[in-house]
């Protein structure tokens, strides 16, 4: 089996965090699970963005974004329905 540097796993986990963490709090918790007291340790040590990914991110910034709150529209519909029921 080939040798892997111990930080290779941490780098992989940090990259995964960039994809799955939706909030700063989630990323902070992930960072703490890596054993980092400061979230900046995670960013500075493992936070480089590949050039092709960097371009994709920058291009995506100009696109119209949907609500980032999952279920926000459904929640609004339920609230509106309940308000209509109260008015009747």
C-alpha positions, -999 to +999 in steps of 0.1 A: +000+000+000+014+034-009+023+059+019+000+088+024+010+119+044-013+122+075-025+156+064-038+142+031-069+130+050-073+164+067-070+181+033-097+158+019-120+164+048-115+202+046-124+201+009-155+180+017-165+206+043-163+234+017-190+214-003-213+202+024-213+230+051-240+255+044-234+280+072-203+294+089-214+277+121-214+243+103-180+250+089-167+260+124-181+228+139-164+208+111-131+227+117-133+219+154-138+182+146-105+184+127-089+195+159-086+232+150-094+257+177-096+286+152-115+282+119-088+302+102-064+273+108-087+252+085-090+280+059-053+289+059-039+254+060-064+236+037-085+263+021-069+268-013-093+267-042-083+250-075-080+274-104-108+258-124-131+257-094-123+294-087-134+303-122-166+284-118-174+301-085-167+336-099-189+329-130-217+316-107-217+348-086-236+366-114-264+341-117-297+347-100-299+326-068-330+309-055-338+312-018-311+297+002-336+287+029-348+252+022-385+251+023-389+288+026-417+289+000-436+260+016-433+277+050-446+310+036-476+291+021-485+275+054-483+308+072-505+325+046-530+296+048-532+298+086-536+336+084-565+332+059-581+307+083-579+332+111-596+359+091-626+337+081 
